[in-house]
């Protein structure tokens, strides 16, 4: 209930941040820089690796049944709709959840949050909202980046097994890519971004006085984020396949 209430207050603070949060916009920019830009390298490597693995395993297997073209919906299902959003969320959890929770916990222990309140500054609007928006935007953009690299990188591997013109490959990809795939992928990425940011911030704010609580807050943020991301992923996928 505390987390749900915090989430509602954060959503309410987004409007105030947009119109009055000039002092916090640097935090938003830095959060996107750390969460999205700095993660581009590892995301590209992982995406190309997943795409390559699907091609290396899938093409020889499907060719036994004369179903080589089934590799394209398989690539879209694995990279765009299922593994892409989930692995992107895992990358963000590993890189940012601990950092945000630790930073928030340090602010609480050093009484910075109390200082903000004493001068009339809402700590939710100033500290939580820019990180909430930064992480959510970053997960959304990183998921798109992951899909592009995964599908494009798999083309290079496909050339080793079944050389074809790039126009033909991407024609088959676009032919099998549906609007439902994009909607599900984007819903997952946005949901995961909100979950990770809220879990990290709340776990940081839950500390009290001892400095030993700081690393514990980071561990709790990672554990909670993993748990809820996996549960929400299962729910969204189940709703998609049941519809």
C-alpha positions as CSV (number, residue, x, y, z in Angstrom):
1,X,0.0,0.0,0.0
2,X,2.9,2.3,0.8
3,X,4.4,1.7,-2.7
4,X,1.0,2.2,-4.4
5,X,0.5,5.4,-2.6
6,X,4.0,6.6,-3.5
7,X,3.4,5.7,-7.1
8,X,0.1,7.7,-7.1
9,X,1.9,10.7,-5.5
10,X,4.7,10.5,-8.1
11,X,2.2,10.4,-11.0
12,X,0.5,13.5,-9.5
13,X,3.9,15.2,-9.2
14,X,4.7,14.7,-12.9
15,X,2.4,17.6,-13.8
16,X,4.0,20.0,-11.3
17,X,7.5,18.9,-12.5
18,X,6.7,19.6,-16.1
19,X,5.6,23.2,-15.4
20,X,7.7,24.1,-12.3
21,X,10.5,21.6,-12.2
22,X,13.2,23.7,-14.0
23,X,15.7,23.1,-11.1
24,X,15.2,19.3,-11.4
25,X,15.5,19.0,-15.2
26,X,19.2,18.5,-14.9
27,X,18.5,15.4,-12.8
28,X,16.2,14.1,-15.5
29,X,18.8,14.6,-18.2
30,X,21.6,13.0,-16.1
31,X,19.3,10.0,-15.3
32,X,18.6,9.4,-19.0
33,X,22.3,9.8,-19.8
34,X,23.3,7.2,-17.2
35,X,20.3,4.8,-17.7
36,X,19.9,4.9,-21.5
37,X,23.0,6.3,-23.2
38,X,25.6,4.5,-21.0
39,X,23.7,1.2,-21.5
40,X,23.7,1.3,-25.3
41,X,26.9,-0.7,-25.7
42,X,25.9,-3.7,-23.6
43,X,22.3,-3.6,-25.0
44,X,23.6,-3.7,-28.6
45,X,25.9,-6.6,-27.8
46,X,23.2,-8.6,-26.1
47,X,20.7,-7.9,-28.8
48,X,23.0,-9.0,-31.6
49,X,23.9,-12.1,-29.6
50,X,20.2,-13.1,-29.1
51,X,19.4,-12.5,-32.7
52,X,22.4,-14.5,-33.8
53,X,21.5,-17.4,-31.5
54,X,17.9,-17.5,-32.8
55,X,19.3,-17.7,-36.4
56,X,22.0,-20.2,-35.7
57,X,19.6,-22.6,-33.9
58,X,16.4,-21.8,-35.8
59,X,17.4,-21.8,-39.4
60,X,19.0,-25.3,-39.5
61,X,16.0,-26.7,-37.5
62,X,13.3,-25.1,-39.6
63,X,15.0,-26.0,-42.9
64,X,14.5,-29.7,-42.1
65,X,10.7,-29.1,-42.5
66,X,11.0,-26.6,-45.3
67,X,9.8,-23.7,-43.0
68,X,12.8,-21.3,-43.2
69,X,10.4,-18.3,-43.4
70,X,9.0,-19.1,-40.0
71,X,12.3,-17.7,-38.6
72,X,10.9,-14.1,-39.1
73,X,7.9,-14.4,-36.8
74,X,10.1,-16.3,-34.3
75,X,12.6,-13.4,-34.3
76,X,9.9,-10.9,-33.7
77,X,8.3,-12.9,-30.9
78,X,11.6,-13.5,-29.1
79,X,13.4,-10.2,-29.7
80,X,10.6,-7.6,-30.0
81,X,7.7,-9.0,-27.9
82,X,9.2,-11.2,-25.2
83,X,13.0,-11.1,-24.5
84,X,13.6,-7.6,-25.6
85,X,11.6,-5.7,-23.0
86,X,12.5,-8.2,-20.3
87,X,16.3,-8.2,-20.9
88,X,16.2,-4.4,-21.2
89,X,14.6,-4.2,-17.8
90,X,17.1,-6.6,-16.4
91,X,20.0,-4.4,-17.7
92,X,18.4,-1.3,-16.1
93,X,17.8,-3.1,-12.8
94,X,21.4,-4.2,-12.7
95,X,22.8,-0.8,-13.5
96,X,20.3,1.8,-12.1
97,X,18.1,0.3,-9.4
98,X,20.9,-0.1,-6.9
99,X,22.3,3.3,-7.8
100,X,19.0,5.1,-7.3
101,X,18.1,3.3,-4.1
102,X,21.5,4.0,-2.7
103,X,21.4,7.7,-3.6
104,X,17.9,8.1,-2.1
105,X,18.9,6.3,1.1
106,X,22.0,8.6,1.4
107,X,19.8,11.6,1.0
108,X,17.6,10.4,3.8
109,X,20.4,9.6,6.2
110,X,22.2,12.9,5.5
111,X,18.9,14.8,6.2
112,X,18.8,16.3,2.8
113,X,15.1,15.2,2.4
114,X,14.3,17.0,5.7
115,X,16.1,20.1,4.4
116,X,14.0,20.2,1.2
117,X,10.8,19.9,3.3
118,X,12.0,22.7,5.7
119,X,12.4,25.2,2.8
120,X,9.1,24.2,1.2
121,X,10.4,22.0,-1.6
122,X,8.5,18.8,-2.3
123,X,11.1,16.0,-2.3
124,X,8.8,13.8,-4.4
125,X,8.7,16.5,-7.1
126,X,12.3,17.3,-6.9
127,X,14.0,14.0,-6.3
128,X,11.6,11.2,-7.2
129,X,9.7,12.5,-10.3
130,X,12.8,13.2,-12.5
131,X,14.2,9.8,-11.8
132,X,10.9,8.2,-12.4
133,X,10.6,9.9,-15.8
134,X,14.2,9.3,-16.6
135,X,14.1,5.6,-16.0
136,X,10.8,5.1,-17.7
137,X,11.8,7.0,-20.8
138,X,15.2,5.2,-20.8
139,X,13.6,1.7,-20.7
140,X,11.2,2.6,-23.5
141,X,14.0,3.9,-25.7
142,X,16.4,1.1,-24.8
143,X,13.8,-1.5,-25.7
144,X,13.3,0.1,-29.2
145,X,17.1,0.2,-29.6
146,X,17.4,-3.5,-28.5
147,X,14.7,-4.6,-31.1
148,X,16.4,-2.7,-33.9
149,X,19.8,-4.1,-33.1
150,X,18.5,-7.6,-32.5
151,X,16.6,-7.8,-35.8
152,X,19.3,-6.0,-37.8
153,X,22.1,-8.0,-36.2
154,X,20.4,-11.3,-37.0
155,X,20.5,-10.3,-40.7
156,X,24.3,-10.4,-40.6
157,X,24.3,-13.9,-39.1
158,X,21.6,-15.0,-41.6
159,X,23.9,-14.1,-44.4
160,X,26.2,-16.9,-43.3
161,X,23.5,-19.6,-43.6
162,X,21.2,-18.3,-46.2
163,X,22.5,-15.3,-48.1
164,X,19.8,-12.9,-49.4
165,X,19.4,-9.3,-50.3
166,X,18.9,-7.0,-47.4
167,X,15.7,-5.7,-48.9
168,X,14.1,-9.2,-48.9
169,X,15.1,-9.8,-45.3
170,X,13.6,-6.6,-44.0
171,X,10.6,-7.1,-46.2
172,X,9.9,-10.4,-44.5
173,X,10.5,-8.8,-41.1
174,X,8.1,-6.0,-41.7
175,X,5.6,-8.4,-43.2
176,X,5.5,-10.4,-40.0
177,X,5.7,-7.4,-37.6
178,X,2.3,-6.5,-36.4
179,X,0.9,-3.5,-34.5
180,X,0.0,-5.8,-31.6
181,X,3.7,-6.8,-31.3
182,X,4.7,-3.2,-31.0
183,X,1.9,-2.3,-28.6
184,X,2.7,-5.2,-26.2
185,X,6.4,-4.5,-26.4
186,X,5.9,-0.8,-25.6
187,X,3.4,-1.5,-22.8
188,X,5.9,-3.9,-21.2
189,X,8.8,-1.4,-21.5
190,X,6.8,1.5,-20.0
191,X,5.4,-0.7,-17.2
192,X,8.9,-2.1,-16.4
193,X,10.4,1.4,-16.3
194,X,7.7,2.6,-13.8
195,X,8.2,-0.5,-11.7
196,X,12.0,-0.2,-11.5
197,X,12.0,3.5,-10.7
198,X,9.3,3.3,-8.1
199,X,10.8,0.3,-6.4
200,X,14.3,1.8,-6.3
201,X,13.1,5.2,-5.0
202,X,10.7,3.8,-2.3
203,X,13.4,1.3,-1.0
204,X,15.8,4.2,-0.7
205,X,13.2,6.4,1.2
206,X,12.4,3.6,3.6
207,X,15.7,3.8,5.4
208,X,15.8,5.5,8.8
209,X,19.1,6.5,10.4
210,X,21.9,4.0,10.1
211,X,24.4,4.1,7.2
212,X,24.3,0.3,7.2
213,X,20.8,0.4,5.8
214,X,22.1,2.0,2.5
215,X,23.4,-1.2,0.9
216,X,20.4,-3.2,2.2
217,X,18.1,-0.7,0.4
218,X,20.0,-1.3,-2.9
219,X,19.6,-5.1,-2.5
220,X,16.0,-4.8,-1.7
221,X,15.4,-2.5,-4.7
222,X,17.0,-5.1,-7.0
223,X,15.0,-8.0,-5.5
224,X,11.7,-6.2,-5.6
225,X,12.3,-4.9,-9.2
226,X,13.1,-8.4,-10.5
227,X,10.1,-9.9,-8.8
228,X,7.6,-7.4,-10.0
229,X,9.0,-7.1,-13.5
230,X,8.8,-10.9,-14.0
231,X,5.2,-11.0,-12.5
232,X,4.0,-8.1,-14.7
233,X,5.7,-9.7,-17.8
234,X,3.8,-12.9,-17.2
235,X,0.5,-11.1,-16.7
236,X,0.9,-9.0,-19.9
237,X,2.0,-12.0,-22.0
238,X,-0.9,-14.1,-20.6
239,X,-3.4,-11.4,-21.5
240,X,-1.9,-11.2,-25.0
241,X,-2.1,-14.9,-25.7
242,X,-5.6,-15.2,-24.2
243,X,-7.0,-12.4,-26.3
